[in-house]
Amino acid sequence: MAKGFYISKVVGFVGIFFTLAAVATVIALAVLYAEEKAKKPEPTSTTTSGTSSSISPTITTPQTSDEPWTKYRLPDTFKPYHYDVRLKTDLQRNSQGLYVFYGKSEAFFTCVKATNLVIIHSNKLNFTTDPKALLKDSAGNNLTVSQIHEVPLTQYLVLHAANSLEVNKNYSVYTEFVGELADDLAGFYRSEYVEDGETKIIATTQMQATDARKAFPCFDEPAMKATFSIIIVHNPEYVALSNMNAISKSEDEQTWTETAFAKTVKMPTYLVAFIISQFKAIGDPGNSTTVGVSYLKHGVLHIYIYITIRFSESYFYPADQVAIPDFGAGAMENWGLVLYRETALLYDNQVSSISNKERVAEVVAHELAHQWFGNLVTIRWWNDLWLNEGFASYVEYLGVDKAEPNWNIVCIYFFLEKRTHFSQVNTPAEISELFDSITYNKVRSYTDLITASIRTDLKCWGKKVHDKWSN
């Protein structure tokens, strides 16, 4: 019998019904389309004389640009060397119901290539002077600027000088501005906590990656290191801290306290830090050689930082440490003022688990390791972030091993996951995405480099760890 395909009468009738319904639907839609088209007037073209019988809609076509301010990397025309920064806030809502801060900043730089463009980072800052910025020479004289504009996409403030800036001459950009002290955990922001039933507010920083430009205009790239002189103006009942020790305090009729800090070491903008709080000091904040002076809100858990003794203080720059109620990262290695999320710094042996203790030890050692690799030795661009974080991720195990040799924690290090990033990063969003476990663990793929640099002999699985740094 030949092969064939057969259907019943019922199936045939059903098929005919749905076919007719589909055809009717198509016809109905065609009629509706014709009616809607008839309602719309036909567009007319503008004549060469500039007149037309009707106005046609204007379509804005995005245009590509190759101007320096459209690129996410700063031009290589300037080399910053110092900043004067003065910030003021009373940690109270203003008439619009916002928390704000007021700033004055002057960024000093050397011209290395002749240009009439000065491009500096600025993000979400409202400039309060006209013009928005002043361009000055090394003697403090104002230079003529033909145009100033902001570029939100690349987060730039752009000054067009009337005359070209000269190579090897020093200049500066002076600005006054207002910024919101938001609760977004980025830049200069506010954090809240409750103590004895009262809500208290602090102002602090998280400058990781591209957030410094939200606090003051700056050349916000890691290779563009400079010194900073910082002044914080605050209410007298608060304490201000920054990267360096306070060198002077003055009061204005009991209304404001102005705290000036010593000039910082040379460092990138992402390590700038300051905090205004009512935290209490544990340790001797006046002793610059002390490692682990800490500032905490009253009545919190006991601190666990003894890993700094015998190991970290022998190799890394001294740093005060602060536990922040709301902090985006686990911690931030700001030079001289390390900021932590509370759970990454505080430990109480009465209520905390051994895993909490291990976590605190690792984080503290990690951030103190950054005082050398990252702070003193800094990457040129964010693609090499793995060098910063990978080194610190390695050394944190050495620090914890010094504090708790019976944990054999170094053995764990080499059994963690190894992956890597390969793409180039440019935008702030792409830079932020680099701060993940891949970047922090990448250095584990370079065991030979670490062994040659650190020269650590490992004997794992229950055996004592011998490292040559302990000699």
C-alpha positions in Angstrom: 0.0 0.0 0.0 1.3 3.4 -0.8 2.0 5.8 2.0 -0.3 8.7 2.5 -1.8 11.3 5.0 -5.5 11.3 5.9 -7.7 13.4 8.2 -11.2 13.0 9.5 -14.2 15.1 8.5 -14.3 16.7 12.0 -10.7 17.8 11.7 -11.3 19.1 8.3 -14.2 21.3 9.4 -12.2 22.7 12.3 -9.3 23.6 10.0 -11.7 25.4 7.6 -13.2 27.3 10.5 -9.8 28.6 11.9 -8.7 29.5 8.3 -11.8 31.7 7.8 -11.3 33.3 11.2 -7.7 34.2 10.4 -8.6 35.7 7.1 -11.3 37.8 8.8 -8.8 39.1 11.3 -6.3 40.1 8.6 -9.0 42.0 6.8 -10.1 43.8 10.0 -6.6 44.9 10.8 -6.1 46.2 7.2 -9.2 48.3 7.5 -8.1 49.8 10.9 -4.6 50.5 9.5 -6.1 52.4 6.5 -8.3 54.5 8.8 -5.4 55.4 11.1 -3.2 56.3 8.1 -6.0 58.6 6.8 -6.0 60.6 10.0 -2.3 61.5 9.8 -1.2 64.4 7.5 1.4 63.7 4.9 4.7 65.2 5.7 6.0 68.0 3.5 9.6 69.0 2.8 11.1 72.4 3.6 11.7 74.3 0.4 15.1 75.8 -0.5 13.7 79.3 0.3 13.1 78.2 3.9 9.2 78.2 3.6 7.0 75.2 3.8 3.3 74.4 3.8 3.7 72.6 7.2 6.4 71.9 9.8 7.9 68.5 9.7 9.1 66.9 12.9 12.8 67.5 13.9 14.9 64.4 14.4 18.1 64.8 16.4 20.6 62.3 15.3 23.4 61.5 17.8 26.7 62.6 16.4 30.0 61.0 17.2 32.8 63.2 18.5 36.5 62.8 18.9 37.0 65.7 21.3 39.1 65.0 24.4 36.2 65.5 26.7 34.2 62.6 25.1 36.9 60.1 26.1 36.9 58.4 29.5 40.6 58.7 30.0 42.2 62.0 30.8 44.5 63.5 28.2 48.2 63.2 29.1 48.7 67.0 29.1 48.9 67.6 32.9 50.5 66.1 35.9 48.8 67.0 39.2 51.0 67.5 42.3 48.9 69.0 45.0 45.3 69.8 46.2 44.0 72.2 48.8 40.5 70.9 49.9 38.2 72.6 52.4 34.8 70.9 53.1 32.1 72.1 55.5 28.9 70.4 56.7 26.7 70.7 59.8 25.0 67.3 59.3 21.6 68.9 59.3 18.9 69.1 56.7 18.7 72.4 54.7 15.5 74.2 53.8 15.0 71.8 50.9 15.2 68.8 53.2 18.7 67.7 51.9 22.0 67.1 53.7 24.7 69.0 51.8 28.3 70.0 52.1 30.1 73.1 50.9 33.5 72.9 49.3 36.4 75.0 48.2 39.1 73.2 46.2 42.3 74.1 44.3 44.0 71.5 42.1 47.6 72.3 41.2 49.2 70.7 38.2 52.2 71.0 35.8 51.6 71.3 32.1 53.6 68.6 30.2 52.1 69.2 26.8 51.0 72.6 25.4 47.2 72.8 25.3 44.4 75.3 25.9 42.1 72.6 27.3 42.0 71.9 31.0 39.9 68.8 31.7 39.3 67.7 35.3 36.8 65.2 36.8 33.7 66.4 38.6 30.5 64.5 39.3 27.2 65.8 40.8 28.8 69.0 42.2 27.0 72.3 41.8 29.4 75.1 41.3 28.5 78.3 43.1 30.6 80.9 41.4 30.4 82.7 38.1 32.4 81.5 36.2 32.2 78.0 37.5 36.0 77.7 37.9 39.1 79.9 37.9 42.3 79.0 36.0 45.4 80.4 37.6 49.1 80.6 36.9 51.8 79.7 39.4 51.7 83.3 40.8 48.0 83.0 41.5 46.9 85.3 38.7 43.6 84.5 37.0 44.0 83.5 33.3 41.4 84.3 30.7 39.0 81.4 30.0 36.8 81.6 26.9 34.4 78.8 27.8 33.6 76.4 30.7 31.3 73.4 30.3 30.4 70.2 32.1 30.2 66.8 30.4 27.9 64.5 32.5 28.6 61.4 30.4 32.4 61.4 31.1 32.1 63.4 34.4 34.3 66.2 33.3 34.6 69.9 34.0 36.2 71.5 30.9 37.9 74.9 30.7 38.9 76.4 27.4 41.8 78.8 28.1 42.1 81.8 25.8 45.8 81.1 25.4 47.8 77.9 25.3 49.3 76.7 28.6 53.1 76.4 28.5 55.1 73.2 29.0 56.8 72.8 32.4 54.8 75.7 33.9 52.5 75.2 37.0 48.8 76.1 37.0 45.8 75.5 39.1 42.0 75.2 38.9 40.0 76.8 41.8 36.4 75.9 42.4 33.6 76.5 45.0 30.7 74.1 45.1 27.9 72.4 46.9 27.3 68.7 46.9 24.6 66.5 48.4 25.6 64.4 51.4 23.5 61.5 50.1 23.2 58.0 51.6 24.5 56.3 48.5 27.7 55.0 50.0 29.8 56.7 47.4 32.1 59.8 47.5 31.4 62.0 50.5 28.2 60.5 52.0 26.3 60.2 55.2 25.6 57.2 57.4 23.1 56.9 60.3 23.0 54.7 63.4 20.9 54.6 66.6 22.5 55.0 70.0 20.4 55.1 73.2 17.3 55.6 71.1 18.7 58.6 69.3 19.5 58.6 65.6 23.0 60.0 64.9 24.6 60.9 61.6 28.1 60.7 60.4 29.7 62.0 57.2 32.4 59.8 55.7 34.0 58.7 52.4 34.1 55.8 50.1 36.3 56.9 47.2 36.8 53.5 45.6 37.5 53.7 41.9 35.8 56.8 40.5 34.0 58.3 43.6 36.5 61.0 44.6 35.1 63.3 41.9 31.8 63.4 43.9 33.7 65.0 46.8 35.8 67.6 45.0 37.1 68.3 41.4 40.2 66.2 40.8 42.3 64.3 38.2 40.7 61.0 39.2 43.0 58.4 37.8 45.2 56.1 39.9 48.4 57.1 38.2 47.9 60.8 38.8 49.2 60.9 42.4 49.5 64.1 44.4 49.7 65.4 47.9 46.6 66.8 49.7 46.1 69.4 52.4 42.6 68.9 53.8 40.5 71.1 56.1 37.2 69.9 57.6 34.8 72.4 59.1 32.2 70.8 61.4 30.1 71.2 64.6 32.2 71.3 67.8 30.6 68.2 69.2 32.0 66.2 66.4 35.5 64.8 65.7 37.0 65.0 62.2 39.6 62.5 61.0 41.5 62.3 57.7 44.5 60.5 56.2 47.0 62.4 58.3 47.0 63.7 61.9 45.3 67.0 62.8 47.8 69.8 63.0 45.4 72.6 64.2 41.9 73.3 65.4 40.1 76.6 65.6 36.6 77.6 66.7 34.3 80.3 65.5 32.1 81.5 68.3 31.4 77.9 69.4 29.5 77.4 66.1 32.1 75.8 64.0 35.3 73.9 64.5 37.9 73.9 61.7 40.3 71.0 61.7 43.3 71.2 59.5 45.4 68.1 58.7 49.0 67.7 57.8 49.9 67.4 54.1 49.5 63.8 53.0 52.1 61.6 51.3 51.8 61.4 47.6 48.8 59.2 46.8 46.0 58.7 44.2 42.6 60.4 44.7 40.8 57.2 45.5 42.7 56.9 48.8 41.6 60.3 50.1 39.5 59.9 53.3 37.8 61.9 55.9 35.1 61.3 58.5 33.0 63.5 60.8 31.5 61.6 63.7 31.0 61.3 67.4 33.0 58.1 67.6 35.3 57.3 70.6 39.0 56.6 70.2 40.5 53.3 71.4 44.3 53.7 71.7 46.5 56.8 71.4 45.4 58.9 68.5 48.2 61.3 69.1 50.9 58.7 68.6 51.7 58.5 64.9 53.7 55.2 65.4 50.7 53.3 66.8 49.1 50.8 64.5 45.4 50.1 65.2 44.2 53.2 66.9 40.5 52.8 66.3 37.4 55.0 66.4 34.1 53.3 67.3 30.6 54.4 68.2 30.0 54.0 72.0 29.0 50.6 73.3 29.7 48.4 70.3 31.5 45.0 70.2 35.1 44.7 71.2 37.7 45.1 68.5 39.9 42.3 67.2 43.0 43.7 65.6 45.9 42.1 67.3 47.1 40.7 64.0 48.7 44.1 63.4 51.1 43.5 66.2 54.4 41.7 65.3 53.5 41.5 61.6 51.8 44.5 60.1 53.4 47.2 62.2 56.8 45.9 61.0 56.1 46.2 57.3 53.3 48.7 56.7 52.4 52.3 57.2 50.6 53.0 60.5 46.8 53.5 60.1 43.9 54.5 62.2 40.9 52.2 61.8 37.2 53.1 61.9 34.1 50.9 61.9 31.3 52.5 59.8 27.6 51.5 60.2 26.9 51.8 56.5 29.8 51.0 54.2 29.6 49.8 50.6 32.8 47.7 50.5 34.0 45.3 53.1 36.8 47.9 53.9 38.8 50.5 52.2 42.6 50.9 52.5 42.8 54.7 52.6 46.3 55.7 53.5 46.5 56.3 57.3 42.7 56.0 57.8 41.3 52.5 57.0 37.5 52.4 57.0 35.6 49.2 57.6 32.1 47.9 57.5 31.3 47.1 61.2 31.1 43.3 60.6 34.6 43.4 59.0 36.3 45.0 62.0 34.4 44.2 65.2 34.5 40.9 67.1 33.2 39.9 70.5 34.4 36.5 71.7 31.2 36.2 73.8 28.8 36.3 70.8 30.8 36.0 67.6 31.6 32.8 65.8 35.1 31.5 64.9 34.2 32.3 61.3 33.6 36.0 62.3 37.0 36.0 64.0 38.7 34.6 60.8 36.9 37.1 58.6 37.9 40.1 60.7 41.5 38.9 60.8 41.6 38.5 57.1 40.1 41.9 56.3 42.4 43.8 58.6 45.5 42.1 57.3 44.3 42.6 53.7 43.8 46.4 54.1 47.1 46.9 56.0 48.9 45.0 53.2 47.5 47.6 50.8 49.4 50.3 52.6 52.4 49.1 50.6 50.9 47.6 47.4 48.3 49.9 46.2 49.1 52.9 48.4 52.8 53.2 48.1 53.1 51.3 44.8 50.1 52.2 42.7 48.7 50.8 39.5 48.7 53.0 36.4 45.2 52.0 35.3 42.3 49.9 36.6 43.0 47.0 34.3 45.9 46.1 36.6 43.6 46.1 39.7 44.4 42.4 40.2 48.0 43.4 41.2 46.6 45.5 44.1 44.0 43.1 45.2 45.8 39.8 44.4 48.8 40.9 46.4 46.7 41.9 49.4 44.6 38.7 49.2 47.9 36.8 49.4 49.5 38.8 52.2 46.3 38.7 54.3 46.9 35.0 54.9 50.5 35.7 56.0 49.1 38.2 58.5 46.5 35.9 59.9 49.0 33.1 60.1 51.2 35.3 62.2 48.3 35.9 64.6 46.9 32.4 64.5 49.6 29.9 63.4 47.4 26.9 64.5 44.8 27.8 61.9 47.1 26.8 59.0 45.2 29.3 57.0 47.9 29.7 54.3 47.1 26.2 53.1 43.6 27.3 52.2 44.8 30.0 49.9 46.1 27.9 47.1 42.9 25.8 46.9 40.6 28.7 46.1 39.2 29.4 42.7 41.4 30.7 39.9 39.8 32.8 37.1 40.7 36.0 35.3 39.5 39.1 33.5 40.6 40.0 30.0 38.7 43.0 28.8 39.8 46.6 28.8 37.9 48.9 31.2 37.1 52.6 30.6 33.7 53.8 32.0 33.1 54.1 35.8 30.6 51.3 35.6 33.2 49.0 34.0 35.8 49.9 36.6 33.3 49.2 39.5 32.6 45.7 38.0 36.3 44.8 38.4 36.0 44.7 42.2 34.9 41.0 42.3 36.3 37.6 43.4 38.0 37.1 40.0 40.2 40.2 40.5 40.9 39.4 44.2 41.9 35.8 43.4 43.8 36.3 40.2 47.2 36.4 41.7 46.8 32.8 42.7 47.4 32.0 39.1 50.9 33.5 39.3 52.4 31.3 42.0 55.9 31.5 40.6 55.9 35.3 40.7 54.6 35.3 44.3 57.2 32.7 45.4 60.0 34.7 43.8 58.8 37.9 45.4 57.8 36.8 48.8 59.9 33.7 49.0 57.6 31.8 51.3 58.0 28.0 51.9 54.7 26.3 52.5 54.1 23.0 54.3 50.4 22.4 54.4 47.8 20.1 55.8 48.3 20.4 59.5 52.0 21.2 59.4 53.4 24.5 60.7 53.8 27.3 58.2 57.4 28.6 57.8 57.8 32.0 56.1 61.0 33.8 55.9 59.4 37.1 56.9 59.3 35.8 60.5 63.1 35.7 60.8 
